[in-house]
Amino acid sequence: EAGVAQSPRYKIIEKRQSVAFWCNPISGHATLYWYQQILGQGPKLLIQFQNNGVVDDSQLPKDRFSAERLKGVDSTLKIQPAKLEDSAVYLCASSFAGEETQYFGPGTRLLVL
Amino acid sequence: GDSVTQMEGPVTLSEEAFLTINCTYTATGYPSLFWYVQYPGEGLQLLLKATKADDKGSNKGFEATYRKETTSFHLEKGSVQVSDSAVYFCALSVEDDKIIFGKGTRLHILP
């Protein structure tokens, strides 16, 4: 079974630039999550989708971050404009609807200079 | 609010040593508890979980018991291997399948 796919794996940008990350969840997983993992900390949930609807985006900095999952399958997370403190690993995870166990992708490591 | 506290690392052990990584939690409801592992260069993987008090989760020689009376979920392994070197995250899940993670504990196993 194919796992959660993410791209790119690494990205280096300058502050005030924009960046986008892509995630393709495991086939059949209705729920998709984006997490931010700052160095030395645990992952923090940014946004949770159920199919193409947003379940929770309370921790998403909406002035600069946006995410969409238009067809209820793959998803993109965008940062515009990026700040130095956005340097982190961005993790995508997916699960069956109502299932506690989440499956994580390898993450995208972002460095903002 | 709900939270997870785990012992700070790094933890360095010799191969075949006994491992304990402490984890305690605070939750208003009745959470499920998890240990996730992150091997170098890879994403997080579920290691084990327990969904109710006194449940024991186990996998790959690792064990953890859900202790409601002490609000703990300590990870143990009787004999660690070099391949166990990774970062271990304790986590809990409350309503709406949200997971709250601890800060992680880096484990180094020396041959």
Interface residues (C-beta under 8 A of the other chain):
Chain A: G3 V4 T31 G40 Q41 G42 P43 K44 L45 Q48 V55 D56 L91 A93 S95 G98 E99 E100 T101 Q102 Y103 F104 G105 P106 G107
Chain B: V4 S32 F34 Y36 G41 E42 G43 L44 Q45 L46 K49 T51 F89 A91 S93 D96 D97 K98 I99 F101 G102 K103 G104
